[in-house]
């Protein structure tokens, strides 16, 4: 599953976490999380779940698709 535009937007505009801080909190490398956010690596359900729990956001936010896609 690919990281969605909404996850990338949320990381850019909706959080005080840096990619490195979030990566550490969910137990992955900064490089891996960056690749997921940029669509170069697949987003696993487990990673999406861990991100949603850590950030206190609904899992659906991570999977929302832009209506034009």
N, CA and C atoms as a LAMMPS dump frame, in Angstrom:
ITEM: TIMESTEP
0
ITEM: NUMBER OF ATOMS
207
ITEM: BOX BOUNDS ff ff ff
-5.0000000000000000e+02 5.0000000000000000e+02
-5.0000000000000000e+02 5.0000000000000000e+02
-5.0000000000000000e+02 5.0000000000000000e+02
ITEM: ATOMS id mol type element x y z
1 1 1 N 0.847 -1.174 0
2 1 2 C 0 0 0
3 1 3 C 0.89 1.234 0
4 2 1 N 0.582 2.203 -0.819
5 2 2 C 1.394 3.406 -0.91
6 2 3 C 0.975 4.432 0.127
7 3 1 N 1.942 5.217 0.551
8 3 2 C 1.61 6.35 1.414
9 3 3 C 0.749 7.297 0.608
10 4 1 N -0.202 7.865 1.246
11 4 2 C -1.122 8.735 0.535
12 4 3 C -0.671 10.178 0.581
13 5 1 N -1.238 10.956 -0.32
14 5 2 C -0.957 12.389 -0.341
15 5 3 C -1.325 13.014 1.002
16 6 1 N -2.391 12.516 1.612
17 6 2 C -2.817 13.102 2.88
18 6 3 C -1.787 12.876 3.988
19 7 1 N -1.102 11.739 3.996
20 7 2 C -0.051 11.509 4.996
21 7 3 C 1.103 12.478 4.753
22 8 1 N 1.488 12.637 3.508
23 8 2 C 2.574 13.568 3.186
24 8 3 C 2.183 14.992 3.575
25 9 1 N 0.957 15.387 3.252
26 9 2 C 0.47 16.716 3.623
27 9 3 C 0.409 16.879 5.128
28 10 1 N -0.054 15.854 5.825
29 10 2 C -0.154 15.927 7.279
30 10 3 C 1.225 16.105 7.899
31 11 1 N 2.202 15.377 7.395
32 11 2 C 3.561 15.513 7.922
33 11 3 C 4.114 16.91 7.643
34 12 1 N 3.753 17.488 6.518
35 12 2 C 4.27 18.81 6.152
36 12 3 C 3.557 19.935 6.894
37 13 1 N 2.267 19.765 7.185
38 13 2 C 1.469 20.883 7.69
39 13 3 C 0.716 20.629 8.982
40 14 1 N 0.546 19.378 9.384
41 14 2 C -0.357 19.115 10.483
42 14 3 C 0.276 18.558 11.744
43 15 1 N 1.598 18.625 11.841
44 15 2 C 2.237 18.016 12.999
45 15 3 C 3.496 18.77 13.391
46 16 1 N 3.85 18.633 14.652
47 16 2 C 5.099 19.198 15.135
48 16 3 C 6.226 18.167 15.08
49 17 1 N 5.909 16.933 14.673
50 17 2 C 6.92 15.894 14.551
51 17 3 C 7.797 16.154 13.332
52 18 1 N 9.085 15.917 13.479
53 18 2 C 9.945 15.826 12.301
54 18 3 C 9.884 14.369 11.843
55 19 1 N 10.332 14.114 10.644
56 19 2 C 10.363 12.737 10.151
57 19 3 C 11.236 11.893 11.072
58 20 1 N 12.364 12.434 11.497
59 20 2 C 13.254 11.691 12.394
60 20 3 C 12.629 11.376 13.74
61 21 1 N 11.917 12.336 14.303
62 21 2 C 11.258 12.112 15.598
63 21 3 C 10.174 11.044 15.484
64 22 1 N 9.372 11.135 14.431
65 22 2 C 8.309 10.15 14.254
66 22 3 C 8.892 8.773 13.974
67 23 1 N 9.914 8.719 13.15
68 23 2 C 10.551 7.436 12.85
69 23 3 C 11.042 6.759 14.128
70 24 1 N 11.709 7.52 14.973
71 24 2 C 12.209 6.97 16.237
72 24 3 C 11.059 6.479 17.111
73 25 1 N 9.983 7.27 17.159
74 25 2 C 8.839 6.915 18.002
75 25 3 C 8.146 5.635 17.547
76 26 1 N 8.141 5.367 16.238
77 26 2 C 7.455 4.171 15.73
78 26 3 C 8.416 3.03 15.418
79 27 1 N 9.715 3.248 15.655
80 27 2 C 10.676 2.155 15.548
81 27 3 C 11.182 1.841 14.153
82 28 1 N 11.262 2.838 13.292
83 28 2 C 11.842 2.643 11.963
84 28 3 C 12.914 3.714 11.743
85 29 1 N 13.712 3.533 10.713
86 29 2 C 14.737 4.538 10.43
87 29 3 C 14.113 5.766 9.778
88 30 1 N 14.793 6.894 9.916
89 30 2 C 14.33 8.122 9.273
90 30 3 C 14.293 7.935 7.768
91 31 1 N 15.284 7.255 7.232
92 31 2 C 15.345 7.034 5.787
93 31 3 C 14.157 6.211 5.303
94 32 1 N 13.797 5.176 6.067
95 32 2 C 12.662 4.335 5.669
96 32 3 C 11.361 5.13 5.713
97 33 1 N 11.145 5.858 6.795
98 33 2 C 9.903 6.624 6.897
99 33 3 C 9.831 7.676 5.8
100 34 1 N 10.931 8.321 5.508
101 34 2 C 10.951 9.309 4.433
102 34 3 C 10.595 8.667 3.099
103 35 1 N 11.137 7.486 2.849
104 35 2 C 10.826 6.775 1.602
105 35 3 C 9.346 6.409 1.528
106 36 1 N 8.76 6.016 2.652
107 36 2 C 7.33 5.69 2.689
108 36 3 C 6.501 6.943 2.41
109 37 1 N 6.836 8.037 3.073
110 37 2 C 6.087 9.279 2.9
111 37 3 C 6.165 9.766 1.455
112 38 1 N 7.304 9.551 0.816
113 38 2 C 7.496 10.006 -0.558
114 38 3 C 7.087 8.976 -1.61
115 39 1 N 6.471 7.869 -1.164
116 39 2 C 5.939 6.878 -2.094
117 39 3 C 6.972 5.964 -2.722
118 40 1 N 8.173 5.918 -2.166
119 40 2 C 9.226 5.07 -2.722
120 40 3 C 9.252 3.69 -2.084
121 41 1 N 8.612 3.559 -0.942
122 41 2 C 8.47 2.282 -0.233
123 41 3 C 7.001 2.116 0.126
124 42 1 N 6.525 0.885 0.204
125 42 2 C 5.12 0.675 0.548
126 42 3 C 4.828 0.989 2.012
127 43 1 N 3.634 1.453 2.257
128 43 2 C 3.158 1.694 3.611
129 43 3 C 2.459 0.436 4.092
130 44 1 N 3.001 -0.189 5.121
131 44 2 C 2.366 -1.38 5.675
132 44 3 C 1.267 -0.969 6.651
133 45 1 N 0.341 -1.87 6.864
134 45 2 C -0.712 -1.587 7.835
135 45 3 C -0.107 -1.343 9.214
136 46 1 N 0.872 -2.145 9.574
137 46 2 C 1.486 -2.013 10.901
138 46 3 C 2.105 -0.629 11.089
139 47 1 N 2.833 -0.131 10.08
140 47 2 C 3.432 1.186 10.184
141 47 3 C 2.358 2.264 10.241
142 48 1 N 1.328 2.133 9.415
143 48 2 C 0.23 3.103 9.435
144 48 3 C -0.437 3.122 10.809
145 49 1 N -0.655 1.951 11.371
146 49 2 C -1.263 1.853 12.705
147 49 3 C -0.379 2.508 13.762
148 50 1 N 0.919 2.227 13.699
149 50 2 C 1.838 2.8 14.682
150 50 3 C 1.908 4.324 14.563
151 51 1 N 1.896 4.826 13.331
152 51 2 C 1.906 6.278 13.116
153 51 3 C 0.629 6.887 13.68
154 52 1 N -0.51 6.279 13.385
155 52 2 C -1.78 6.841 13.861
156 52 3 C -1.837 6.843 15.383
157 53 1 N -1.346 5.8 16.007
158 53 2 C -1.341 5.747 17.473
159 53 3 C -0.407 6.793 18.061
160 54 1 N 0.78 6.891 17.516
161 54 2 C 1.767 7.837 18.041
162 54 3 C 1.305 9.277 17.874
163 55 1 N 0.693 9.58 16.745
164 55 2 C 0.296 10.953 16.459
165 55 3 C -1.094 11.29 16.979
166 56 1 N -1.822 10.277 17.44
167 56 2 C -3.161 10.508 17.952
168 56 3 C -4.156 10.904 16.869
169 57 1 N -3.964 10.327 15.676
170 57 2 C -4.88 10.611 14.57
171 57 3 C -5.58 9.331 14.151
172 58 1 N -6.716 9.473 13.527
173 58 2 C -7.459 8.326 13.049
174 58 3 C -6.69 7.658 11.916
175 59 1 N -6.689 6.349 11.902
176 59 2 C -6.009 5.6 10.852
177 59 3 C -6.502 5.996 9.466
178 60 1 N -7.766 6.362 9.349
179 60 2 C -8.331 6.747 8.051
180 60 3 C -7.629 7.965 7.461
181 61 1 N -7.102 8.845 8.301
182 61 2 C -6.395 10.03 7.803
183 61 3 C -5.209 9.615 6.945
184 62 1 N -4.54 8.565 7.335
185 62 2 C -3.368 8.1 6.607
186 62 3 C -3.752 7.512 5.255
187 63 1 N -4.925 6.929 5.173
188 63 2 C -5.346 6.245 3.952
189 63 3 C -6.259 7.058 3.053
190 64 1 N -6.649 8.25 3.462
191 64 2 C -7.536 9.054 2.621
192 64 3 C -6.869 9.375 1.302
193 65 1 N -7.642 9.341 0.257
194 65 2 C -7.158 9.663 -1.076
195 65 3 C -7.74 10.985 -1.518
196 66 1 N -6.962 11.733 -2.234
197 66 2 C -7.462 12.974 -2.819
198 66 3 C -8.558 12.597 -3.815
199 67 1 N -9.629 13.341 -3.846
200 67 2 C -10.779 13.028 -4.699
201 67 3 C -10.417 13.015 -6.185
202 68 1 N -9.348 13.674 -6.561
203 68 2 C -8.976 13.724 -7.979
204 68 3 C -8.137 12.543 -8.411
205 69 1 N -7.709 11.705 -7.477
206 69 2 C -6.86 10.573 -7.839
207 69 3 C -7.698 9.417 -8.333
